[in-house]
Amino acid sequence: MMSITHAAIAITTTSISLGTANGFVLACSLIGSQLPDCDTTESMAGKVIFPIARFLEERFPHRTITHSFASSLALAIVSSPLIYFGYWQQWAALNIGHFCGWFSDSFTKSGVAAFWPSPARFVIPGNPRARLRSQSPAEYWVLGITVFWRSPPSICPALAALLSSSPDRSFQT
């Protein structure tokens, strides 16, 4: 998947899960969404933290160690001091972003090694023809829907008010 798709899915999920539009919190989610791809020097994250990406790329295949529940647990533990200092939303956003980043790759043709160190691939859906290919029209649809899902409240406050009000009050005359 493209980096922007990872970011859009993570930001939307974080915003809805935590009920926030705080830019700093959502930036943490964006950063978290890019971390799984630090296992290749070709990715944006891999280029930013090149020495770490090179180390991982030489030792582990793409979408294995960094695309797993083990990496999510490791990130949660390593970033836990954020909670101690009162930044629980940033901690949650970072971890939600990371999880969304690698879990969304399970919808691609190659899947992920979610249960690393097991080499078994976790791929959704079971039908190989229904899986996403990177930069395919299907991925652009996912990106568009994700962006639209998050955008209406910020673009049109009247639509946001309509969506948040109860149905019985929306249709009163």
Z-matrix of the N, CA and C atoms (Angstrom, degrees):
N
C 1 1.453
C 2 1.520 1 109.98
N 3 1.308 2 113.91 1 155.35
C 4 1.463 3 119.16 2 179.31
C 5 1.532 4 109.92 3 -75.88
N 6 1.313 5 115.80 4 152.89
C 7 1.467 6 121.09 5 179.12
C 8 1.519 7 112.00 6 -57.42
N 9 1.321 8 116.39 7 -39.52
C 10 1.461 9 119.68 8 -177.92
C 11 1.532 10 111.41 9 -66.84
N 12 1.326 11 116.98 10 -33.24
C 13 1.468 12 120.06 11 177.31
C 14 1.523 13 109.89 12 -67.65
N 15 1.333 14 116.28 13 -43.69
C 16 1.468 15 119.88 14 176.01
C 17 1.527 16 110.18 15 -57.27
N 18 1.322 17 116.02 16 -46.51
C 19 1.465 18 120.89 17 -178.08
C 20 1.524 19 111.36 18 -63.27
N 21 1.325 20 117.22 19 -45.03
C 22 1.468 21 120.62 20 -178.61
C 23 1.523 22 111.73 21 -63.35
N 24 1.328 23 116.62 22 -43.86
C 25 1.470 24 120.31 23 179.40
C 26 1.527 25 110.12 24 -64.28
N 27 1.327 26 116.91 25 -44.66
C 28 1.468 27 120.87 26 -178.62
C 29 1.524 28 111.82 27 -65.41
N 30 1.315 29 117.20 28 -45.17
C 31 1.467 30 120.40 29 -179.01
C 32 1.522 31 110.78 30 -64.83
N 33 1.328 32 116.81 31 -42.98
C 34 1.466 33 120.24 32 178.93
C 35 1.522 34 110.85 33 -63.36
N 36 1.327 35 116.98 34 -46.59
C 37 1.467 36 120.92 35 179.96
C 38 1.523 37 111.12 36 -62.64
N 39 1.322 38 117.04 37 -43.34
C 40 1.464 39 121.14 38 179.62
C 41 1.517 40 111.32 39 -64.66
N 42 1.306 41 116.52 40 -45.55
C 43 1.463 42 120.94 41 -179.29
C 44 1.520 43 111.37 42 -60.05
N 45 1.322 44 116.06 43 -43.62
C 46 1.466 45 120.27 44 179.79
C 47 1.528 46 110.60 45 -71.75
N 48 1.333 47 117.14 46 -44.09
C 49 1.474 48 120.94 47 -177.55
C 50 1.516 49 112.89 48 -64.25
N 51 1.327 50 116.45 49 -43.86
C 52 1.463 51 120.45 50 -176.69
C 53 1.522 52 112.58 51 -94.72
N 54 1.320 53 116.79 52 -8.21
C 55 1.462 54 120.48 53 179.93
C 56 1.513 55 112.52 54 62.50
N 57 1.331 56 116.15 55 44.32
C 58 1.459 57 119.81 56 -177.24
C 59 1.525 58 111.54 57 -135.88
N 60 1.311 59 114.56 58 153.74
C 61 1.461 60 121.76 59 172.02
C 62 1.526 61 109.21 60 -123.06
N 63 1.341 62 116.75 61 15.39
C 64 1.461 63 122.66 62 179.67
C 65 1.530 64 109.53 63 -61.26
N 66 1.316 65 116.48 64 123.18
C 67 1.456 66 121.62 65 -176.72
C 68 1.516 67 113.87 66 -60.92
N 69 1.330 68 117.58 67 -38.15
C 70 1.460 69 120.45 68 -179.69
C 71 1.528 70 110.77 69 -67.73
N 72 1.317 71 116.55 70 -40.29
C 73 1.467 72 121.07 71 178.25
C 74 1.530 73 109.55 72 -64.42
N 75 1.331 74 116.88 73 -46.13
C 76 1.460 75 120.44 74 -179.13
C 77 1.528 76 111.63 75 -68.30
N 78 1.336 77 117.79 76 -29.98
C 79 1.467 78 120.92 77 175.05
C 80 1.529 79 110.42 78 -65.34
N 81 1.324 80 116.79 79 -37.24
C 82 1.472 81 120.54 80 176.11
C 83 1.525 82 110.23 81 -62.63
N 84 1.326 83 116.19 82 -38.99
C 85 1.457 84 120.79 83 177.48
C 86 1.525 85 110.95 84 -65.02
N 87 1.317 86 116.07 85 -42.07
C 88 1.463 87 120.81 86 178.11
C 89 1.528 88 110.40 87 -60.46
N 90 1.322 89 116.76 88 -45.85
C 91 1.469 90 120.73 89 178.68
C 92 1.526 91 110.19 90 -61.13
N 93 1.327 92 116.33 91 -45.45
C 94 1.461 93 120.22 92 178.74
C 95 1.517 94 112.72 93 -59.85
N 96 1.330 95 116.77 94 -36.50
C 97 1.466 96 120.16 95 -178.23
C 98 1.525 97 112.56 96 -67.91
N 99 1.319 98 117.17 97 -22.83
C 100 1.466 99 121.08 98 -178.89
C 101 1.527 100 112.42 99 -89.96
N 102 1.323 101 117.59 100 -19.91
C 103 1.467 102 121.23 101 -175.61
C 104 1.528 103 114.73 102 -59.83
N 105 1.339 104 120.69 103 -38.44
C 106 1.466 105 117.87 104 -179.79
C 107 1.529 106 113.80 105 -58.80
N 108 1.311 107 117.41 106 -29.49
C 109 1.461 108 119.93 107 -178.57
C 110 1.522 109 113.66 108 -86.13
N 111 1.329 110 117.07 109 14.26
C 112 1.467 111 119.56 110 175.48
C 113 1.527 112 110.59 111 -78.36
N 114 1.337 113 117.30 112 5.99
C 115 1.460 114 120.19 113 177.65
C 116 1.531 115 112.50 114 -90.36
N 117 1.317 116 116.53 115 7.54
C 118 1.458 117 121.18 116 175.58
C 119 1.528 118 109.42 117 -140.68
N 120 1.316 119 115.83 118 138.84
C 121 1.465 120 120.31 119 -178.93
C 122 1.526 121 112.00 120 -77.19
N 123 1.318 122 117.91 121 -6.95
C 124 1.465 123 121.90 122 179.55
C 125 1.526 124 112.38 123 -82.89
N 126 1.317 125 117.78 124 -20.83
C 127 1.466 126 121.25 125 -177.03
C 128 1.525 127 110.96 126 -80.23
N 129 1.335 128 115.37 127 164.53
C 130 1.463 129 120.44 128 177.58
C 131 1.535 130 109.93 129 -61.23
N 132 1.329 131 116.65 130 -45.50
C 133 1.470 132 120.35 131 179.33
C 134 1.523 133 110.52 132 -63.22
N 135 1.326 134 116.39 133 -39.85
C 136 1.457 135 120.83 134 179.27
C 137 1.515 136 113.24 135 -63.82
N 138 1.321 137 115.94 136 -32.58
C 139 1.466 138 119.98 137 178.34
C 140 1.526 139 111.22 138 -74.93
N 141 1.329 140 116.70 139 -33.31
C 142 1.466 141 120.81 140 -179.90
C 143 1.526 142 110.87 141 -71.27
N 144 1.310 143 116.66 142 -43.98
C 145 1.474 144 120.82 143 179.68
C 146 1.534 145 108.90 144 -113.36
N 147 1.317 146 115.10 145 58.13
C 148 1.461 147 123.07 146 -172.54
C 149 1.529 148 114.54 147 -51.85
N 150 1.332 149 120.22 148 -47.84
C 151 1.473 150 118.28 149 -177.77
C 152 1.533 151 112.95 150 -59.60
N 153 1.323 152 116.84 151 -40.65
C 154 1.470 153 120.37 152 179.24
C 155 1.522 154 109.83 153 -68.73
N 156 1.331 155 116.45 154 -42.69
C 157 1.465 156 120.77 155 179.99
C 158 1.526 157 110.87 156 -61.78
N 159 1.307 158 116.61 157 -42.49
C 160 1.473 159 120.63 158 179.20
C 161 1.524 160 110.74 159 -63.09
N 162 1.333 161 115.87 160 -43.12
C 163 1.464 162 120.95 161 178.15
C 164 1.533 163 110.42 162 -59.02
N 165 1.331 164 116.81 163 -48.64
C 166 1.467 165 121.00 164 -179.19
C 167 1.527 166 111.73 165 -67.15
N 168 1.320 167 116.45 166 -40.80
C 169 1.465 168 121.24 167 -177.80
C 170 1.529 169 111.64 168 -63.22
N 171 1.330 170 116.69 169 -35.89
C 172 1.464 171 120.95 170 -179.66
C 173 1.523 172 112.37 171 -73.19
N 174 1.330 173 117.82 172 -23.39
C 175 1.457 174 121.28 173 -173.73
C 176 1.529 175 115.39 174 -107.85
N 177 1.333 176 116.58 175 -25.58
C 178 1.460 177 120.15 176 -175.21
C 179 1.520 178 110.62 177 -133.61
N 180 1.331 179 117.17 178 140.07
C 181 1.471 180 119.15 179 174.38
C 182 1.531 181 110.50 180 -65.40
N 183 1.340 182 115.40 181 158.93
C 184 1.469 183 120.96 182 178.92
C 185 1.528 184 109.68 183 -63.09
N 186 1.315 185 115.38 184 144.57
C 187 1.467 186 124.85 185 179.17
C 188 1.530 187 112.56 186 62.48
N 189 1.317 188 115.94 187 41.18
C 190 1.470 189 119.43 188 174.29
C 191 1.522 190 109.39 189 -118.48
N 192 1.316 191 118.07 190 -92.05
C 193 1.468 192 121.06 191 -172.45
C 194 1.530 193 113.35 192 -61.47
N 195 1.321 194 118.16 193 -37.87
C 196 1.468 195 119.85 194 -177.59
C 197 1.526 196 112.93 195 -84.75
N 198 1.315 197 116.86 196 -7.45
C 199 1.467 198 122.33 197 179.45
C 200 1.530 199 108.83 198 -113.91
N 201 1.320 200 116.56 199 56.18
C 202 1.462 201 119.88 200 -174.29
C 203 1.526 202 111.80 201 -146.19
N 204 1.322 203 114.31 202 164.34
C 205 1.461 204 119.75 203 175.12
C 206 1.529 205 110.06 204 -63.41
N 207 1.342 206 116.67 205 -31.92
C 208 1.468 207 120.67 206 178.79
C 209 1.530 208 110.98 207 -62.50
N 210 1.327 209 116.96 208 -41.26
C 211 1.467 210 119.14 209 179.25
C 212 1.524 211 111.02 210 -69.81
N 213 1.333 212 117.22 211 -34.57
C 214 1.472 213 119.93 212 176.33
C 215 1.520 214 110.78 213 -64.12
N 216 1.328 215 116.53 214 -41.97
C 217 1.463 216 120.88 215 177.92
C 218 1.529 217 110.60 216 -64.79
N 219 1.327 218 116.84 217 -43.83
C 220 1.467 219 120.62 218 179.55
C 221 1.528 220 111.10 219 -61.46
N 222 1.332 221 117.09 220 -43.11
C 223 1.466 222 120.02 221 178.74
C 224 1.521 223 111.01 222 -65.20
N 225 1.326 224 117.23 223 -40.40
C 226 1.470 225 120.64 224 179.09
C 227 1.527 226 110.85 225 -61.01
N 228 1.319 227 116.56 226 -40.22
C 229 1.467 228 120.54 227 -179.75
C 230 1.533 229 110.79 228 -71.51
N 231 1.330 230 116.55 229 -47.26
C 232 1.469 231 120.89 230 -177.76
C 233 1.529 232 111.38 231 -63.60
N 234 1.325 233 116.95 232 -35.85
C 235 1.470 234 120.31 233 -177.97
C 236 1.526 235 113.32 234 -90.89
N 237 1.321 236 118.27 235 1.72
C 238 1.472 237 121.19 236 -177.55
C 239 1.535 238 114.95 237 -61.08
N 240 1.339 239 120.99 238 -24.60
C 241 1.470 240 118.05 239 174.42
C 242 1.530 241 113.48 240 -57.79
N 243 1.313 242 117.82 241 -23.90
C 244 1.468 243 120.05 242 176.15
C 245 1.527 244 110.81 243 -57.72
N 246 1.313 245 117.01 244 -37.13
C 247 1.471 246 121.01 245 179.20
C 248 1.526 247 109.62 246 -65.40
N 249 1.316 248 116.41 247 -44.29
C 250 1.462 249 121.38 248 -178.98
C 251 1.528 250 111.21 249 -58.05
N 252 1.334 251 116.81 250 -38.34
C 253 1.460 252 120.86 251 -178.62
C 254 1.525 253 113.11 252 -87.90
N 255 1.323 254 116.95 253 9.30
C 256 1.462 255 121.21 254 174.11
C 257 1.515 256 115.56 255 88.69
N 258 1.300 257 117.61 256 12.80
C 259 1.463 258 121.33 257 179.84
C 260 1.536 259 110.61 258 -103.81
N 261 1.325 260 116.70 259 52.41
C 262 1.462 261 119.70 260 -175.93
C 263 1.523 262 111.73 261 -65.47
N 264 1.337 263 118.24 262 -35.28
C 265 1.469 264 119.47 263 179.29
C 266 1.527 265 111.08 264 -66.77
N 267 1.321 266 117.30 265 -38.85
C 268 1.458 267 120.48 266 178.05
C 269 1.530 268 110.07 267 -66.39
N 270 1.337 269 116.31 268 -40.18
C 271 1.464 270 120.58 269 176.86
C 272 1.523 271 110.16 270 -61.94
N 273 1.318 272 116.48 271 -47.33
C 274 1.464 273 120.57 272 179.88
C 275 1.524 274 110.70 273 -63.11
N 276 1.327 275 117.21 274 -42.52
C 277 1.465 276 121.11 275 -179.32
C 278 1.524 277 111.30 276 -63.39
N 279 1.323 278 117.00 277 -43.34
C 280 1.459 279 121.20 278 178.84
C 281 1.525 280 110.43 279 -59.35
N 282 1.322 281 115.81 280 -44.72
C 283 1.460 282 120.12 281 -177.71
C 284 1.524 283 113.14 282 -75.11
N 285 1.320 284 117.78 283 -36.68
C 286 1.469 285 120.34 284 174.63
C 287 1.529 286 109.16 285 -64.10
N 288 1.327 287 116.15 286 -43.95
C 289 1.460 288 120.40 287 178.34
C 290 1.515 289 112.24 288 -60.00
N 291 1.325 290 116.39 289 -44.10
C 292 1.464 291 120.31 290 178.95
C 293 1.521 292 110.75 291 -62.31
N 294 1.327 293 116.75 292 -47.86
C 295 1.463 294 120.08 293 -179.95
C 296 1.529 295 110.84 294 -60.52
N 297 1.324 296 117.10 295 -46.52
C 298 1.473 297 120.44 296 179.52
C 299 1.524 298 111.07 297 -61.98
N 300 1.328 299 116.33 298 -36.44
C 301 1.459 300 120.89 299 -179.75
C 302 1.511 301 112.66 300 -60.49
N 303 1.317 302 117.12 301 -49.23
C 304 1.464 303 117.61 302 -178.66
C 305 1.522 304 112.51 303 -83.85
N 306 1.327 305 117.89 304 -32.73
C 307 1.466 306 119.23 305 -178.99
C 308 1.525 307 110.87 306 -66.51
N 309 1.321 308 117.96 307 -35.51
C 310 1.467 309 119.79 308 178.64
C 311 1.529 310 111.27 309 -64.09
N 312 1.327 311 117.56 310 -27.16
C 313 1.467 312 120.30 311 176.00
C 314 1.527 313 112.59 312 -69.93
N 315 1.318 314 117.84 313 -14.96
C 316 1.467 315 119.59 314 177.39
C 317 1.528 316 111.19 315 -70.60
N 318 1.334 317 117.56 316 -12.91
C 319 1.460 318 121.86 317 177.78
C 320 1.526 319 112.24 318 -90.27
N 321 1.327 320 117.01 319 2.43
C 322 1.463 321 121.06 320 178.63
C 323 1.524 322 109.86 321 -90.69
N 324 1.319 323 115.85 322 169.62
C 325 1.464 324 121.28 323 -176.57
C 326 1.527 325 113.05 324 -60.00
N 327 1.337 326 117.80 325 -35.80
C 328 1.469 327 119.91 326 -176.93
C 329 1.522 328 113.61 327 -90.38
N 330 1.327 329 118.70 328 -15.67
C 331 1.457 330 121.41 329 178.82
C 332 1.521 331 112.65 330 65.98
N 333 1.336 332 116.04 331 -163.65
C 334 1.465 333 122.29 332 -178.54
C 335 1.529 334 109.83 333 -137.68
N 336 1.321 335 116.10 334 162.83
C 337 1.467 336 121.63 335 174.70
C 338 1.525 337 108.02 336 -94.40
N 339 1.321 338 116.72 337 68.11
C 340 1.466 339 122.39 338 -173.62
C 341 1.523 340 112.74 339 -59.16
N 342 1.317 341 116.79 340 -29.05
C 343 1.463 342 120.25 341 -176.69
C 344 1.530 343 110.91 342 -106.26
N 345 1.342 344 115.36 343 33.86
C 346 1.454 345 120.43 344 178.45
C 347 1.523 346 109.11 345 -51.11
N 348 1.311 347 120.42 346 136.60
C 349 1.457 348 130.56 347 18.36
C 350 1.527 349 115.72 348 -85.32
N 351 1.315 350 119.17 349 3.47
C 352 1.460 351 120.30 350 174.02
C 353 1.526 352 108.74 351 -64.94
N 354 1.322 353 117.81 352 133.61
C 355 1.466 354 119.87 353 -179.35
C 356 1.533 355 113.65 354 -78.28
N 357 1.324 356 117.36 355 -4.90
C 358 1.465 357 120.73 356 -178.65
C 359 1.523 358 110.23 357 -60.54
N 360 1.323 359 116.03 358 139.37
C 361 1.461 360 121.51 359 -179.47
C 362 1.520 361 109.97 360 -92.92
N 363 1.313 362 115.22 361 136.76
C 364 1.463 363 123.21 362 176.60
C 365 1.521 364 105.96 363 -100.45
N 366 1.336 365 116.69 364 111.63
C 367 1.455 366 121.25 365 -175.41
C 368 1.521 367 109.30 366 -131.09
N 369 1.328 368 115.62 367 129.95
C 370 1.458 369 122.39 368 176.86
C 371 1.530 370 106.31 369 -123.56
N 372 1.282 371 121.02 370 136.46
C 373 1.461 372 131.43 371 -5.86
C 374 1.523 373 110.98 372 -83.13
N 375 1.317 374 115.32 373 175.66
C 376 1.458 375 120.58 374 -178.94
C 377 1.528 376 113.04 375 -66.42
N 378 1.315 377 117.41 376 -30.09
C 379 1.462 378 121.74 377 -179.54
C 380 1.531 379 109.58 378 -77.32
N 381 1.333 380 118.70 379 114.19
C 382 1.472 381 120.75 380 -177.49
C 383 1.529 382 113.83 381 -59.49
N 384 1.339 383 117.89 382 -28.95
C 385 1.470 384 120.18 383 -178.95
C 386 1.526 385 112.19 384 -73.89
N 387 1.328 386 117.40 385 -16.82
C 388 1.468 387 120.97 386 -178.73
C 389 1.531 388 112.72 387 -92.85
N 390 1.319 389 117.66 388 -1.21
C 391 1.468 390 121.01 389 -178.27
C 392 1.523 391 110.89 390 -81.85
N 393 1.324 392 114.99 391 151.95
C 394 1.465 393 121.15 392 -177.87
C 395 1.522 394 111.97 393 -79.13
N 396 1.314 395 114.77 394 146.68
C 397 1.448 396 122.25 395 171.02
C 398 1.523 397 106.48 396 -112.70
N 399 1.311 398 117.97 397 138.76
C 400 1.463 399 121.35 398 -177.49
C 401 1.524 400 110.94 399 -59.30
N 402 1.311 401 115.84 400 134.89
C 403 1.458 402 125.56 401 -179.90
C 404 1.527 403 113.46 402 63.95
N 405 1.322 404 116.55 403 20.92
C 406 1.462 405 120.42 404 177.01
C 407 1.525 406 109.52 405 -83.76
N 408 1.329 407 117.66 406 164.21
C 409 1.466 408 119.55 407 175.29
C 410 1.529 409 112.19 408 -55.77
N 411 1.328 410 117.00 409 -35.18
C 412 1.469 411 120.17 410 179.05
C 413 1.522 412 111.19 411 -62.73
N 414 1.339 413 117.35 412 -39.67
C 415 1.464 414 119.22 413 178.35
C 416 1.524 415 110.98 414 -67.49
N 417 1.322 416 116.92 415 -37.51
C 418 1.470 417 119.29 416 176.83
C 419 1.529 418 111.09 417 -64.89
N 420 1.330 419 117.61 418 -33.51
C 421 1.467 420 120.60 419 174.51
C 422 1.523 421 110.29 420 -64.53
N 423 1.330 422 116.47 421 -44.91
C 424 1.473 423 120.39 422 177.86
C 425 1.524 424 109.51 423 -59.12
N 426 1.312 425 117.11 424 -45.50
C 427 1.466 426 121.66 425 179.19
C 428 1.524 427 110.92 426 -61.20
N 429 1.318 428 116.94 427 -47.24
C 430 1.463 429 120.86 428 -179.43
C 431 1.515 430 113.06 429 -61.87
N 432 1.317 431 116.29 430 -44.41
C 433 1.471 432 120.62 431 179.36
C 434 1.522 433 110.36 432 -64.74
N 435 1.332 434 116.71 433 -41.54
C 436 1.466 435 120.65 434 179.72
C 437 1.526 436 111.25 435 -63.41
N 438 1.315 437 116.73 436 -44.66
C 439 1.466 438 120.50 437 179.58
C 440 1.526 439 110.03 438 -65.61
N 441 1.331 440 117.19 439 -43.45
C 442 1.464 441 120.43 440 179.27
C 443 1.524 442 111.01 441 -63.19
N 444 1.337 443 116.52 442 -39.25
C 445 1.461 444 121.38 443 -178.18
C 446 1.521 445 110.63 444 -60.22
N 447 1.310 446 116.70 445 -35.41
C 448 1.459 447 121.06 446 -178.70
C 449 1.527 448 112.37 447 -88.60
N 450 1.317 449 117.56 448 -26.96
C 451 1.458 450 121.40 449 -170.45
C 452 1.519 451 117.11 450 -75.59
N 453 1.332 452 121.93 451 -39.93
C 454 1.467 453 119.32 452 -171.35
C 455 1.524 454 115.97 453 -50.05
N 456 1.334 455 120.52 454 -44.62
C 457 1.466 456 117.72 455 -179.97
C 458 1.524 457 113.33 456 -61.56
N 459 1.310 458 117.39 457 -33.72
C 460 1.458 459 119.19 458 -179.10
C 461 1.527 460 111.98 459 -82.64
N 462 1.326 461 117.60 460 -26.67
C 463 1.461 462 120.55 461 -179.57
C 464 1.522 463 111.82 462 -84.53
N 465 1.316 464 116.04 463 -41.72
C 466 1.464 465 119.57 464 -173.75
C 467 1.528 466 110.35 465 -132.23
N 468 1.326 467 118.13 466 95.98
C 469 1.460 468 120.57 467 -179.60
C 470 1.531 469 113.32 468 -57.77
N 471 1.335 470 117.72 469 -32.45
C 472 1.470 471 119.89 470 179.16
C 473 1.522 472 110.64 471 -65.18
N 474 1.346 473 116.77 472 -40.67
C 475 1.457 474 120.43 473 177.15
C 476 1.522 475 110.25 474 -65.57
N 477 1.324 476 117.16 475 -39.30
C 478 1.463 477 120.93 476 177.85
C 479 1.520 478 110.69 477 -61.47
N 480 1.331 479 117.01 478 -42.28
C 481 1.465 480 120.76 479 178.90
C 482 1.519 481 110.66 480 -64.36
N 483 1.330 482 116.72 481 -39.79
C 484 1.457 483 120.55 482 179.06
C 485 1.522 484 110.81 483 -65.05
N 486 1.338 485 116.62 484 -43.42
C 487 1.459 486 120.63 485 -178.58
C 488 1.522 487 112.52 486 -68.61
N 489 1.324 488 117.27 487 -29.27
C 490 1.461 489 119.82 488 -177.01
C 491 1.521 490 113.12 489 -89.53
N 492 1.323 491 118.15 490 -14.03
C 493 1.467 492 119.49 491 -179.49
C 494 1.521 493 110.12 492 -82.30
N 495 1.307 494 115.74 493 159.17
C 496 1.464 495 119.49 494 -178.86
C 497 1.527 496 109.37 495 -72.08
N 498 1.341 497 117.72 496 148.43
C 499 1.461 498 121.18 497 -176.53
C 500 1.529 499 113.47 498 -59.30
N 501 1.320 500 117.90 499 -36.14
C 502 1.460 501 119.58 500 -177.90
C 503 1.523 502 111.42 501 -66.62
N 504 1.343 503 117.97 502 -31.09
C 505 1.465 504 120.89 503 178.99
C 506 1.521 505 111.51 504 -82.68
N 507 1.325 506 117.75 505 -24.83
C 508 1.458 507 120.95 506 -177.07
C 509 1.518 508 112.71 507 -68.39
N 510 1.326 509 117.19 508 -30.49
C 511 1.451 510 120.55 509 -173.82
C 512 1.520 511 113.49 510 -107.46
N 513 1.319 512 117.55 511 16.33
C 514 1.462 513 120.31 512 177.47
C 515 1.521 514 109.85 513 -74.48
N 516 1.333 515 115.53 514 149.49
C 517 1.469 516 119.71 515 178.03
C 518 1.494 517 110.61 516 -107.94
